[in-house]
């Protein structure tokens, strides 16, 4: 959605370019075109050649409400999940 692209351009990308991290909720579309909220974290990591890559972890924001009542437990699960996208 356009409003999510705006957040990416104005908040997420500048934070990562400065070497920081970004965490928040963005809206996205699933394969069927339905809109949903996505909890996202992005942070830079240095590769073996000294260049910077970016790691993104994501989970549907609804999981936070449906799966666990304890926010600290959700954060621990989210932080330790093995899945990530590296670009």
URCORHU-V648616 format. One record per pair of residues at least 12 apart in sequence whose ideal C-beta (glycine too) atoms are under 10 Angstrom apart, sorted by the first residue. I is the first residue (numbers start at 1). J is the second residue. D is the distance in Angstrom with one decimal. If there is no record, write none. Layout:
BEGIN
i = [I	I]
j = [J	J]
d = [D	D]
END
This chain:
BEGIN
i = [1	1	1	1	1	2	3	3	4	4	4	4	4	4	4	4	4	4	5	7	7	7	7	7	7	8	8	8	8	8	11	11	12	12	12	12	12	12	13	13	15	15	15	16	16	16	16	16	16	16	17	17	17	18	19	19	19	19	20	20	20	21	21	21	21	21	21	22	22	22	22	22	22	23	23	23	23	23	23	23	23	24	24	24	24	24	24	25	25	25	25	25	25	26	26	26	26	26	27	28	28	28	28	30	36	36	36	37	37	37	37	37	38	38	38	38	38	39	39	39	39	39	39	39	39	39	39	39	40	40	40	40	40	41	41	41	41	41	41	41	41	42	42	42	42	42	42	42	42	43	43	43	43	45	45	47	53	53	54	54	54	54	55	55	55	55	56	56	56	56	56	57	57	57	57	57	57	57	57	58	58	58	58	58	59	59	59	59	59	63	63	64	64]
j = [26	27	28	29	35	27	26	27	24	25	26	27	28	29	35	37	38	40	26	22	24	25	26	27	40	22	24	26	40	42	24	26	24	26	40	42	54	56	42	54	42	43	44	42	43	44	52	54	55	56	44	52	54	44	43	44	46	52	42	43	44	41	42	43	44	54	55	40	41	42	43	54	56	39	40	41	42	43	57	75	78	38	39	40	41	42	61	37	38	39	40	61	64	38	39	40	58	61	61	40	58	60	61	60	60	61	62	60	61	62	64	65	58	59	60	61	62	57	58	59	60	61	62	63	64	74	75	78	56	57	58	59	61	55	56	57	58	59	78	79	84	54	55	56	57	58	84	85	87	55	56	57	84	84	86	86	86	87	84	85	86	87	84	85	86	87	83	84	85	86	87	78	79	80	81	82	83	84	85	78	81	83	84	85	74	77	78	81	83	77	78	77	78]
d = [8.2	4.8	7.5	7.4	6.8	9.8	8.5	6.9	9.8	9.4	4.2	5.0	6.8	9.7	9.8	9.7	8.5	9.5	9.0	9.1	7.0	9.2	6.0	9.3	9.7	9.1	9.9	7.3	9.4	9.4	7.3	9.9	7.5	8.2	7.9	6.0	9.7	9.4	9.1	9.7	7.8	9.1	9.4	5.8	7.4	5.7	8.6	5.8	10.0	9.6	8.7	9.2	9.8	9.2	9.3	5.9	10.0	8.0	9.5	7.8	7.9	6.8	6.4	3.7	7.5	9.7	9.3	7.8	7.1	4.9	7.6	9.8	9.4	8.0	7.1	4.5	7.8	8.7	9.2	10.0	9.6	9.5	7.9	6.4	8.3	9.3	9.9	5.2	6.8	5.4	7.1	5.2	9.2	5.4	8.5	5.6	8.8	9.0	9.2	8.9	8.5	8.9	9.9	9.1	5.8	7.6	7.0	7.0	3.8	6.9	9.4	10.0	5.4	7.4	6.2	6.2	9.6	8.5	6.7	5.2	7.3	4.6	9.2	7.7	6.4	9.0	9.9	6.9	6.4	7.3	4.9	8.4	9.1	8.3	7.0	4.8	7.7	9.4	7.6	8.2	9.1	5.8	7.0	4.8	8.0	9.1	9.8	9.3	9.4	5.8	8.3	8.7	9.8	9.8	7.7	9.0	5.5	6.7	9.9	8.6	7.2	5.3	5.0	7.2	5.4	8.3	9.9	6.5	4.7	7.9	7.3	6.7	7.9	9.8	6.4	9.7	7.2	5.1	7.9	9.3	9.4	8.3	8.6	7.5	8.8	8.6	5.9	7.2	8.8	8.7	8.5	9.5	8.0]
END
